[in-house]
């Protein structure tokens, strides 16, 4: 029988795995290959490091799988407290995953052009690759707005729960509002890109701390009864 404790662990581990893979996939690979405002360098990087670009695409597929697992596990974890809200929260994450899948398809299209399998006139190939890369960013940003609303409802679920400290709910809500604000600005006001990037750097800590911190809580404390937690706490005291 899969218990509430098991669902908490599954969700927490999946979130941490996803965060680690995203840091490597987007934080390292994508940002190494795609150089903003330098299209020639970007195209050169993609053609010279096709294997690395393939690795990025594989990483995105793993992230998509983790998103589906997290949506399911969090729904199971919260459903006894507020089934309707937990359903909506899970659906929003699945919708985000679908949008992310659409964004990743743009990267697959870029790979197809590099491999010469897209049937595009060579003279237009570079321009089309840049167009797909730009579309990836805008599509993913739109998806992250949806993800922000998912985190917002997750924060409400945490605030409603008697088993979760209210600070986790507050952190999730702050992270949610940060995602929604940053990515709405990215889509609506691209001309302020440098200012938005500065704001994103400032808000990156609460954005990460909200979900990743909650993931750690899920692994350590999620689903434990008061007695179980007290017992584990007493064990730690005795060990000291």
N, C-alpha and C positions, 0 to 999 in steps of 0.2 A: 504493500500500500504506500502510495506517495503522499507524504504528510505536508503540512503547511511549511514545516521546517525545510523539507527537501526542495519545495518550490522556491523558497527564499534563497537557498544556496545555488540552485540552478540559475535563477535570475542574476544574482550577484556575480557568480563566476562568469556567466555569459557577457555581462556588461564590462567586467574588467578585461576579459579576453578581447572583446570588441574594441575597447579603448586602446589597448596595446597595439593591436593590428592597425587601427586607424592612425595612430601616431606614426607608425612606420610607413603605412601605405600612402597617406596624404601628407603627413608632416615631413617625412623624409623623401620618399620616391617622387611624389607628384610635384612637390615644391622644388626638387632638384632638377626635374626635367622641364617643367613649365616655368619660364621666366617672364613675369609680367612686363609688358611694354617692350619686349625684345622678341618679336616673332621669329626672326631668323635663327636666333640662338635656340629657341624652343623647338623649332622644326629640326634643327641639327641634332639636338639632344635626343629627340624621339627616334630619329633614324639611326643614330649611333648606339642607342641603348634600348633596342626593341625588347630584349629579354627582361630588362628592368620594368619596362612599361607593361609587359605581360604579367609580371609579378604583382604590379599594382592592381591590375584588373582581377587577378585571383584573390587578392586581399579584399577588394570590394565585395566579391561574391561571398566570402567568409563573413564579412560584416553584415550583409543582408540576411544570411542564415541566422546569425546571432540575434538580429533585431526581431525576427519571427519567434525565436525561442524565448526572448525576453518578454515580448508581448503576451505570449501564452502563459509563462511562469508568473508574471506579475498579476495577470487576471486571476489565476488560480489562488494566488496568495491573498488578494484583497476581496475576492468575490463574496465571502461570508460576511464581510462588514458593509459593503455597498456594491451589490452585484451590478446594478445599472451603470453606476459611475465607472466601475472597473471594466465593464464591457466597452464603454465609450473610449476609455483610456487605451485599452488594447487595440481597438479598431483604428484609432489615430496613429498608433505606432505602426500598424500594418499598412496604413495608407502612406505614411512616411516611407516605409520600406519599398512600397511600389513606386513611389516617385524617385527614390534613390536608384531603384532598378532601371528606370527610364534614363536617369542621368548616366549610369554606368554603361548603358547601351551606346551612348555618344562616344565613350572611350573605346568601346569595341569597334565602332565605326571608324575611328581614327586608326586603330590597328589594321583594319581591313584596307584602308588607303595605303598605309605603309607597305603592306604585303602585296599591293597591286591587285587586290581582289574586289575592289569597290566599283570598278567600271567607270572611273572618273578620268577625264582628260588630264594628262600629266601636268599641263600648264596651270590647271585649276586645283591640283591636288593639295598644295600647301595651303592655299586660301581656305579650302574646304576643311582641312584638319584644324585650322585655327578657329573656324566657325563652330565646329563640333566641340572643341575645348571650351569655348566661351559658353556654348549651350549647356555643357556639363555643369559649369559653375553656377549659371543662373537657375537651372533646374534643381540642382542640389540645394541652393539657397532657398528656393520656394519650399522644398521638402523640409528644410530645417525650421521654417516657420511653423509647419504642421507639427514637427517634433517638439517645438516650443510649447504648443498647446497640449501635447501629450504630457510633457513634464509638468505643466500647470495643473492638469487634472490629477496627476500622480502626487503632486504636492498637496492638493486638497484631500486626497485619500489618506495621505500620511498625517495630515492635521486632524482628520476625523478619527483616526485610529488611536485607541487608548494604549496600545502596545508600543507605539512609536513616539519618541520624544518630539515635541513640537518643533524643535530647531531643525530637524530634517525636512519637515514640511516647508518651513520658511526658506531654507536653502534651495529646495527644489523650485519653489515659486520664483525666487530671485533668478535662478538659472533659466527658468522658462521665459521670464520677461526679458532677460538678456538676449536669448536666442531670437525671440520674436522681434525685438527692437532692431538688433544688428542686421538681421537678414531682410527685414522689411526695408530698412534704409539702403541696403546693398542693391535691392531690386528697384526701389523707387527713386533713389538719388545716386546713381553711379558716378555723377560728376564730382561727388564729395568722397571719392574712394580713399584718399589718404587719411582724411579725418575719421572715416568709418573704421579703417584699419587700426587707427590709434585707439578708438573706443573699444574695438574688439580685443585688443591686447589688454586693456584695462579690465574688461569684463571676462577675460578668458579664465581667470581663477574661479570666480563664482560659477561660471558655466560648467567648468570641469568638476569642481568640488560638489556641486549639487548632485549629479547623477553618480559619479565615481565614488564619492563619499558615502552615498546611500547604498551603493553596491557593497562596500566594505561592511556597512552595518547589517545588510541582509545576510552576508556570509557569517558574521560573528554572532549576531543577535536575532536575526529575523526568524519568526515562528517559534521562538523559545517561550515557554510558559514562565510566569513569574517565579515559580518554585525551581524550575530548571536553571533559570538565570542565577537565582540566589545560591543554588547548589554549586554552580561553576564558579561563582564569585567567592564562596567560602573556601573552595579548593585552592584558588589562587592565594587567598589570605593565609591558609595553612602552609602552602609551599614557601611563602616568604618567611 
